[in-house]
Amino acid sequence: MDFTITLSHFCDIHGPRSILCTSKIPLNNDFKTDFIQEEIISKEDYCKSCLLIISTNNNNDNDTVKPSTIKTIDQNYIYFTNQYSISKYQILNSLIKKTLSEEITNYNSNDPVYLGDEIRGYSMVYYFKIKDLEARGSNRRYSIIINSSNEFKILQNYKLIDQYIKTLISNLKESNIKYELNKSKNYSNNDLFLRGKKIQNSNSLIELLNDKDIFIRIHLWFVKILQKI
């Protein structure tokens, strides 16, 4: 329950936002329902690029959205992925705002930034960009935050976390590049000109990678990490 892995991004409309957060609790915990979000999310706070959307709950054309919850169960734990962490909302929200500020963000390095204090716990933070011609600067900025109050355990698992997260980011980037390349082959020069004149829209990873199940895949990848640490 102490370890959480959060995927966040900088939204051109709403600023830093959590897209999804994965955590685990013991299977015999009596408070499992506390990890299922019941409240309705307003589109004034979250747009399409911010939302955790799964293919069976794609109701993002409405003014409000009921948050998705993805669950995986093994012999000992239940792994929850929600729009944001319910149990550590204030801590992680503060970290997301801090890590996506330009002052400490370095998108040119593959190495993580390490942050730590007694209040917000200890975090490994990875930054990356995904090509999005409708985003500010033609790129959408993301971060992945691995957070724990146990500094020893997060440092003990540094190499494992680093390997898994870098592989995930590499896969996301490659999928985006392949999709953008395929799209560009179908554009004429006039199409590209007209596209540049469009009003900017918010795009989800689903659209940027052309993968309606991308959030389920990311959930399963985060579960792999949490199972090993």
Phi and psi restraints in degrees (value plus and minus 20) as a CYANA .aco file:
   2 ASP   PHI     -91.5   -51.5
   2 ASP   PSI     -59.9   -19.9
   3 PHE   PHI     -97.2   -57.2
   3 PHE   PSI     114.7   154.7
   4 THR   PHI    -154.2  -114.2
   4 THR   PSI     129.3   169.3
   5 ILE   PHI    -145.6  -105.6
   5 ILE   PSI     102.4   142.4
   6 THR   PHI    -139.9   -99.9
   6 THR   PSI     111.3   151.3
   7 LEU   PHI    -121.0   -81.0
   7 LEU   PSI     102.0   142.0
   8 SER   PHI    -151.4  -111.4
   8 SER   PSI     147.7   187.7
   9 HIS   PHI    -170.2  -130.2
   9 HIS   PSI     147.5   187.5
  10 PHE   PHI    -119.7   -79.7
  10 PHE   PSI      91.7   131.7
  11 CYS   PHI    -106.7   -66.7
  11 CYS   PSI     115.2   155.2
  12 ASP   PHI     -84.6   -44.6
  12 ASP   PSI     -42.3    -2.3
  13 ILE   PHI    -116.7   -76.7
  13 ILE   PSI     -65.1   -25.1
  14 HIS   PHI    -128.5   -88.5
  14 HIS   PSI     -25.1    14.9
  15 GLY   PHI      60.3   100.3
  15 GLY   PSI    -175.5  -135.5
  16 PRO   PHI     -83.9   -43.9
  16 PRO   PSI     109.4   149.4
  17 ARG   PHI    -163.5  -123.5
  17 ARG   PSI     123.7   163.7
  18 SER   PHI     -98.4   -58.4
  18 SER   PSI     111.2   151.2
  19 ILE   PHI    -112.9   -72.9
  19 ILE   PSI     -63.9   -23.9
  20 LEU   PHI    -177.9  -137.9
  20 LEU   PSI     134.1   174.1
  21 CYS   PHI    -160.8  -120.8
  21 CYS   PSI     109.9   149.9
  22 THR   PHI    -130.4   -90.4
  22 THR   PSI     112.3   152.3
  23 SER   PHI    -160.5  -120.5
  23 SER   PSI     148.5   188.5
  24 LYS   PHI    -153.8  -113.8
  24 LYS   PSI     128.2   168.2
  25 ILE   PHI    -156.6  -116.6
  25 ILE   PSI     134.0   174.0
  26 PRO   PHI     -78.0   -38.0
  26 PRO   PSI     125.8   165.8
  27 LEU   PHI     -80.7   -40.7
  27 LEU   PSI     -50.6   -10.6
  28 ASN   PHI    -111.2   -71.2
  28 ASN   PSI      -9.8    30.2
  29 ASN   PHI     -88.0   -48.0
  29 ASN   PSI     115.3   155.3
  30 ASP   PHI    -101.8   -61.8
  30 ASP   PSI     -24.1    15.9
  31 PHE   PHI    -133.9   -93.9
  31 PHE   PSI      10.3    50.3
  32 LYS   PHI     -79.0   -39.0
  32 LYS   PSI     -55.9   -15.9
  33 THR   PHI     -87.4   -47.4
  33 THR   PSI     -37.7     2.3
  34 ASP   PHI     -87.1   -47.1
  34 ASP   PSI     -35.4     4.6
  35 PHE   PHI    -116.0   -76.0
  35 PHE   PSI     -17.8    22.2
  36 ILE   PHI    -123.1   -83.1
  36 ILE   PSI      99.8   139.8
  37 GLN   PHI     -98.4   -58.4
  37 GLN   PSI     107.0   147.0
  38 GLU   PHI    -127.6   -87.6
  38 GLU   PSI     -43.9    -3.9
  39 GLU   PHI     -90.0   -50.0
  39 GLU   PSI     135.6   175.6
  40 ILE   PHI    -108.4   -68.4
  40 ILE   PSI     115.6   155.6
  41 ILE   PHI    -113.3   -73.3
  41 ILE   PSI     109.5   149.5
  42 SER   PHI    -106.4   -66.4
  42 SER   PSI     124.2   164.2
  43 LYS   PHI     -94.2   -54.2
  43 LYS   PSI     -26.1    13.9
  44 GLU   PHI     -91.5   -51.5
  44 GLU   PSI     -43.4    -3.4
  45 ASP   PHI    -124.3   -84.3
  45 ASP   PSI     -45.9    -5.9
  46 TYR   PHI    -158.6  -118.6
  46 TYR   PSI     106.5   146.5
  47 CYS   PHI    -121.8   -81.8
  47 CYS   PSI    -193.5  -153.5
  48 LYS   PHI     -80.1   -40.1
  48 LYS   PSI     -55.7   -15.7
  49 SER   PHI     -92.4   -52.4
  49 SER   PSI     -40.6    -0.6
  50 CYS   PHI    -109.0   -69.0
  50 CYS   PSI     -47.1    -7.1
  51 LEU   PHI     -97.4   -57.4
  51 LEU   PSI     120.9   160.9
  52 LEU   PHI    -100.6   -60.6
  52 LEU   PSI      89.3   129.3
  53 ILE   PHI    -143.4  -103.4
  53 ILE   PSI     108.8   148.8
  54 ILE   PHI    -132.1   -92.1
  54 ILE   PSI     137.5   177.5
  55 SER   PHI     -80.2   -40.2
  55 SER   PSI     -46.5    -6.5
  56 THR   PHI    -107.0   -67.0
  56 THR   PSI     -23.2    16.8
  57 ASN   PHI    -155.9  -115.9
  57 ASN   PSI      19.1    59.1
  58 ASN   PHI    -107.4   -67.4
  58 ASN   PSI      55.1    95.1
  59 ASN   PHI    -132.9   -92.9
  59 ASN   PSI      16.0    56.0
  60 ASN   PHI    -100.1   -60.1
  60 ASN   PSI      -9.7    30.3
  61 ASP   PHI    -107.5   -67.5
  61 ASP   PSI     -27.3    12.7
  62 ASN   PHI    -105.4   -65.4
  62 ASN   PSI     152.2   192.2
  63 ASP   PHI     -93.8   -53.8
  63 ASP   PSI     -44.4    -4.4
  64 THR   PHI    -152.3  -112.3
  64 THR   PSI     139.3   179.3
  65 VAL   PHI    -154.7  -114.7
  65 VAL   PSI     113.9   153.9
  66 LYS   PHI    -101.6   -61.6
  66 LYS   PSI     104.3   144.3
  67 PRO   PHI     -79.6   -39.6
  67 PRO   PSI     125.4   165.4
  68 SER   PHI    -104.0   -64.0
  68 SER   PSI     129.2   169.2
  69 THR   PHI    -150.0  -110.0
  69 THR   PSI     104.4   144.4
  70 ILE   PHI    -127.7   -87.7
  70 ILE   PSI     113.3   153.3
  71 LYS   PHI    -147.5  -107.5
  71 LYS   PSI     121.4   161.4
  72 THR   PHI    -151.1  -111.1
  72 THR   PSI     116.8   156.8
  73 ILE   PHI    -142.9  -102.9
  73 ILE   PSI     110.7   150.7
  74 ASP   PHI    -138.1   -98.1
  74 ASP   PSI    -181.4  -141.4
  75 GLN   PHI     -87.7   -47.7
  75 GLN   PSI     -46.4    -6.4
  76 ASN   PHI    -139.5   -99.5
  76 ASN   PSI     -44.4    -4.4
  77 TYR   PHI    -155.6  -115.6
  77 TYR   PSI     139.9   179.9
  78 ILE   PHI    -131.9   -91.9
  78 ILE   PSI     112.2   152.2
  79 TYR   PHI    -128.3   -88.3
  79 TYR   PSI      99.6   139.6
  80 PHE   PHI    -127.4   -87.4
  80 PHE   PSI     115.7   155.7
  81 THR   PHI    -141.7  -101.7
  81 THR   PSI     101.4   141.4
  82 ASN   PHI    -144.3  -104.3
  82 ASN   PSI     154.3   194.3
  83 GLN   PHI     -75.4   -35.4
  83 GLN   PSI     -61.9   -21.9
  84 TYR   PHI    -171.2  -131.2
  84 TYR   PSI     145.4   185.4
  85 SER   PHI     -93.2   -53.2
  85 SER   PSI     105.5   145.5
  86 ILE   PHI     -95.5   -55.5
  86 ILE   PSI     -62.3   -22.3
  87 SER   PHI     -95.6   -55.6
  87 SER   PSI     -46.6    -6.6
  88 LYS   PHI    -144.3  -104.3
  88 LYS   PSI      15.1    55.1
  89 TYR   PHI     -77.9   -37.9
  89 TYR   PSI     -72.1   -32.1
  90 GLN   PHI     -84.5   -44.5
  90 GLN   PSI     -61.7   -21.7
  91 ILE   PHI     -82.6   -42.6
  91 ILE   PSI     -70.6   -30.6
  92 LEU   PHI     -92.6   -52.6
  92 LEU   PSI     -53.8   -13.8
  93 ASN   PHI     -82.5   -42.5
  93 ASN   PSI     -60.1   -20.1
  94 SER   PHI     -84.4   -44.4
  94 SER   PSI     -60.9   -20.9
  95 LEU   PHI     -85.9   -45.9
  95 LEU   PSI     -61.5   -21.5
  96 ILE   PHI     -80.1   -40.1
  96 ILE   PSI     -64.8   -24.8
  97 LYS   PHI     -83.8   -43.8
  97 LYS   PSI     -59.8   -19.8
  98 LYS   PHI     -89.0   -49.0
  98 LYS   PSI     -65.3   -25.3
  99 THR   PHI     -94.9   -54.9
  99 THR   PSI     -42.6    -2.6
 100 LEU   PHI    -118.3   -78.3
 100 LEU   PSI      -7.5    32.5
 101 SER   PHI    -101.2   -61.2
 101 SER   PSI     127.7   167.7
 102 GLU   PHI     -84.7   -44.7
 102 GLU   PSI     -41.1    -1.1
 103 GLU   PHI     -83.3   -43.3
 103 GLU   PSI     -55.1   -15.1
 104 ILE   PHI    -138.4   -98.4
 104 ILE   PSI     -19.1    20.9
 105 THR   PHI    -102.5   -62.5
 105 THR   PSI     110.3   150.3
 106 ASN   PHI    -151.3  -111.3
 106 ASN   PSI      81.2   121.2
 107 TYR   PHI    -107.5   -67.5
 107 TYR   PSI     -22.8    17.2
 108 ASN   PHI    -113.5   -73.5
 108 ASN   PSI     -23.0    17.0
 109 SER   PHI    -134.8   -94.8
 109 SER   PSI     120.8   160.8
 110 ASN   PHI    -104.4   -64.4
 110 ASN   PSI     -32.6     7.4
 111 ASP   PHI    -101.0   -61.0
 111 ASP   PSI     128.1   168.1
 112 PRO   PHI     -97.6   -57.6
 112 PRO   PSI     138.6   178.6
 113 VAL   PHI    -115.6   -75.6
 113 VAL   PSI     114.5   154.5
 114 TYR   PHI    -125.5   -85.5
 114 TYR   PSI     104.7   144.7
 115 LEU   PHI    -144.1  -104.1
 115 LEU   PSI     127.0   167.0
 116 GLY   PHI    -185.7  -145.7
 116 GLY   PSI     118.0   158.0
 117 ASP   PHI    -179.9  -139.9
 117 ASP   PSI     149.4   189.4
 118 GLU   PHI     -89.8   -49.8
 118 GLU   PSI     -42.5    -2.5
 119 ILE   PHI    -104.2   -64.2
 119 ILE   PSI     -69.9   -29.9
 120 ARG   PHI    -118.6   -78.6
 120 ARG   PSI     -15.5    24.5
 121 GLY   PHI      56.1    96.1
 121 GLY   PSI    -181.8  -141.8
 122 TYR   PHI    -142.2  -102.2
 122 TYR   PSI     115.3   155.3
 123 SER   PHI    -156.5  -116.5
 123 SER   PSI     121.9   161.9
 124 MET   PHI    -123.7   -83.7
 124 MET   PSI     106.7   146.7
 125 VAL   PHI    -142.0  -102.0
 125 VAL   PSI     106.5   146.5
 126 TYR   PHI    -134.0   -94.0
 126 TYR   PSI     116.9   156.9
 127 TYR   PHI    -134.1   -94.1
 127 TYR   PSI     125.7   165.7
 128 PHE   PHI    -179.6  -139.6
 128 PHE   PSI     141.9   181.9
 129 LYS   PHI    -140.2  -100.2
 129 LYS   PSI     127.1   167.1
 130 ILE   PHI    -141.5  -101.5
 130 ILE   PSI     112.8   152.8
 131 LYS   PHI     -82.6   -42.6
 131 LYS   PSI     106.2   146.2
 132 ASP   PHI    -169.6  -129.6
 132 ASP   PSI      83.4   123.4
 133 LEU   PHI     -85.8   -45.8
 133 LEU   PSI     -33.1     6.9
 134 GLU   PHI    -119.7   -79.7
 134 GLU   PSI     -14.8    25.2
 135 ALA   PHI    -119.3   -79.3
 135 ALA   PSI     142.7   182.7
 136 ARG   PHI     -81.9   -41.9
 136 ARG   PSI     106.3   146.3
 137 GLY   PHI      56.2    96.2
 137 GLY   PSI     -10.8    29.2
 138 SER   PHI      43.7    83.7
 138 SER   PSI      -3.5    36.5
 139 ASN   PHI    -158.8  -118.8
 139 ASN   PSI     124.1   164.1
 140 ARG   PHI    -124.0   -84.0
 140 ARG   PSI     110.7   150.7
 141 ARG   PHI    -116.3   -76.3
 141 ARG   PSI     113.4   153.4
 142 TYR   PHI    -149.6  -109.6
 142 TYR   PSI     139.5   179.5
 143 SER   PHI    -162.0  -122.0
 143 SER   PSI     130.9   170.9
 144 ILE   PHI    -139.3   -99.3
 144 ILE   PSI     105.3   145.3
 145 ILE   PHI    -136.9   -96.9
 145 ILE   PSI      99.8   139.8
 146 ILE   PHI    -121.9   -81.9
 146 ILE   PSI      96.0   136.0
 147 ASN   PHI    -143.4  -103.4
 147 ASN   PSI     120.0   160.0
 148 SER   PHI    -175.0  -135.0
 148 SER   PSI     129.5   169.5
 149 SER   PHI    -100.3   -60.3
 149 SER   PSI     -30.7     9.3
 150 ASN   PHI    -118.3   -78.3
 150 ASN   PSI      76.3   116.3
 151 GLU   PHI     -83.3   -43.3
 151 GLU   PSI     -60.5   -20.5
 152 PHE   PHI     -79.3   -39.3
 152 PHE   PSI     -63.2   -23.2
 153 LYS   PHI     -90.3   -50.3
 153 LYS   PSI     -55.7   -15.7
 154 ILE   PHI     -90.7   -50.7
 154 ILE   PSI     -55.8   -15.8
 155 LEU   PHI     -94.4   -54.4
 155 LEU   PSI     -54.5   -14.5
 156 GLN   PHI     -81.3   -41.3
 156 GLN   PSI     -53.2   -13.2
 157 ASN   PHI    -122.5   -82.5
 157 ASN   PSI      -1.3    38.7
 158 TYR   PHI     -74.9   -34.9
 158 TYR   PSI     -70.8   -30.8
 159 LYS   PHI     -83.9   -43.9
 159 LYS   PSI     -61.8   -21.8
 160 LEU   PHI     -83.8   -43.8
 160 LEU   PSI     -68.1   -28.1
 161 ILE   PHI     -79.8   -39.8
 161 ILE   PSI     -65.7   -25.7
 162 ASP   PHI     -79.5   -39.5
 162 ASP   PSI     -64.3   -24.3
 163 GLN   PHI     -83.0   -43.0
 163 GLN   PSI     -67.4   -27.4
 164 TYR   PHI     -86.8   -46.8
 164 TYR   PSI     -64.9   -24.9
 165 ILE   PHI     -88.7   -48.7
 165 ILE   PSI     -61.7   -21.7
 166 LYS   PHI     -84.2   -44.2
 166 LYS   PSI     -56.5   -16.5
 167 THR   PHI     -86.2   -46.2
 167 THR   PSI     -62.9   -22.9
 168 LEU   PHI     -80.7   -40.7
 168 LEU   PSI     -69.2   -29.2
 169 ILE   PHI     -80.6   -40.6
 169 ILE   PSI     -62.5   -22.5
 170 SER   PHI     -80.1   -40.1
 170 SER   PSI     -62.4   -22.4
 171 ASN   PHI     -84.7   -44.7
 171 ASN   PSI     -60.9   -20.9
 172 LEU   PHI     -84.0   -44.0
 172 LEU   PSI     -64.0   -24.0
 173 LYS   PHI     -84.2   -44.2
 173 LYS   PSI     -63.6   -23.6
 174 GLU   PHI     -83.0   -43.0
 174 GLU   PSI     -61.3   -21.3
 175 SER   PHI     -83.3   -43.3
 175 SER   PSI     -60.3   -20.3
 176 ASN   PHI     -85.8   -45.8
 176 ASN   PSI     -63.5   -23.5
 177 ILE   PHI     -82.9   -42.9
 177 ILE   PSI     -64.4   -24.4
 178 LYS   PHI     -82.3   -42.3
 178 LYS   PSI     -62.3   -22.3
 179 TYR   PHI     -86.8   -46.8
 179 TYR   PSI     -63.6   -23.6
 180 GLU   PHI     -84.9   -44.9
 180 GLU   PSI     -57.2   -17.2
 181 LEU   PHI     -84.9   -44.9
 181 LEU   PSI     -62.4   -22.4
 182 ASN   PHI     -85.4   -45.4
 182 ASN   PSI     -58.1   -18.1
 183 LYS   PHI     -85.9   -45.9
 183 LYS   PSI     -62.1   -22.1
 184 SER   PHI     -84.0   -44.0
 184 SER   PSI     -49.0    -9.0
 185 LYS   PHI     -85.9   -45.9
 185 LYS   PSI     -44.9    -4.9
 186 ASN   PHI    -114.1   -74.1
 186 ASN   PSI     -21.9    18.1
 187 TYR   PHI    -114.0   -74.0
 187 TYR   PSI     118.8   158.8
 188 SER   PHI    -110.0   -70.0
 188 SER   PSI     149.7   189.7
 189 ASN   PHI     -79.2   -39.2
 189 ASN   PSI     -56.2   -16.2
 190 ASN   PHI     -88.1   -48.1
 190 ASN   PSI     -57.7   -17.7
 191 ASP   PHI     -80.3   -40.3
 191 ASP   PSI     -63.1   -23.1
 192 LEU   PHI     -86.8   -46.8
 192 LEU   PSI     -57.0   -17.0
 193 PHE   PHI     -84.8   -44.8
 193 PHE   PSI     -66.0   -26.0
 194 LEU   PHI     -85.9   -45.9
 194 LEU   PSI     -55.0   -15.0
 195 ARG   PHI     -84.5   -44.5
 195 ARG   PSI     -57.0   -17.0
 196 GLY   PHI     -87.0   -47.0
 196 GLY   PSI     -40.4    -0.4
 197 LYS   PHI    -110.7   -70.7
 197 LYS   PSI     -24.9    15.1
 198 LYS   PHI     -88.3   -48.3
 198 LYS   PSI     133.8   173.8
 199 ILE   PHI     -90.0   -50.0
 199 ILE   PSI     116.1   156.1
 200 GLN   PHI     -84.9   -44.9
 200 GLN   PSI     117.1   157.1
 201 ASN   PHI    -139.1   -99.1
 201 ASN   PSI     142.3   182.3
 202 SER   PHI    -111.2   -71.2
 202 SER   PSI     108.3   148.3
 203 ASN   PHI    -135.3   -95.3
 203 ASN   PSI     116.9   156.9
 204 SER   PHI    -105.6   -65.6
 204 SER   PSI     143.3   183.3
 205 LEU   PHI     -77.3   -37.3
 205 LEU   PSI     -49.6    -9.6
 206 ILE   PHI     -74.9   -34.9
 206 ILE   PSI     -65.3   -25.3
 207 GLU   PHI     -99.4   -59.4
 207 GLU   PSI     -56.8   -16.8
 208 LEU   PHI     -90.2   -50.2
 208 LEU   PSI     -43.8    -3.8
 209 LEU   PHI    -131.8   -91.8
 209 LEU   PSI     -24.4    15.6
 210 ASN   PHI      34.5    74.5
 210 ASN   PSI      28.3    68.3
 211 ASP   PHI    -160.8  -120.8
 211 ASP   PSI      82.5   122.5
 212 LYS   PHI     -89.0   -49.0
 212 LYS   PSI     -34.8     5.2
 213 ASP   PHI    -127.1   -87.1
 213 ASP   PSI      -3.3    36.7
 214 ILE   PHI     -81.2   -41.2
 214 ILE   PSI     -56.1   -16.1
 215 PHE   PHI     -92.3   -52.3
 215 PHE   PSI     -50.5   -10.5
 216 ILE   PHI     -87.6   -47.6
 216 ILE   PSI     -60.4   -20.4
 217 ARG   PHI     -83.4   -43.4
 217 ARG   PSI     -63.3   -23.3
 218 ILE   PHI     -84.7   -44.7
 218 ILE   PSI     -61.6   -21.6
 219 HIS   PHI     -75.0   -35.0
 219 HIS   PSI     -69.1   -29.1
 220 LEU   PHI     -84.7   -44.7
 220 LEU   PSI     -54.4   -14.4
 221 TRP   PHI     -87.5   -47.5
 221 TRP   PSI     -63.0   -23.0
 222 PHE   PHI     -85.5   -45.5
 222 PHE   PSI     -55.8   -15.8
 223 VAL   PHI     -81.7   -41.7
 223 VAL   PSI     -61.5   -21.5
 224 LYS   PHI     -76.4   -36.4
 224 LYS   PSI     -62.5   -22.5
 225 ILE   PHI     -86.0   -46.0
 225 ILE   PSI     -66.8   -26.8
 226 LEU   PHI     -85.5   -45.5
 226 LEU   PSI     -47.6    -7.6
 227 GLN   PHI     -91.7   -51.7
 227 GLN   PSI     -42.6    -2.6
 228 LYS   PHI    -119.4   -79.4
 228 LYS   PSI     -33.5     6.5
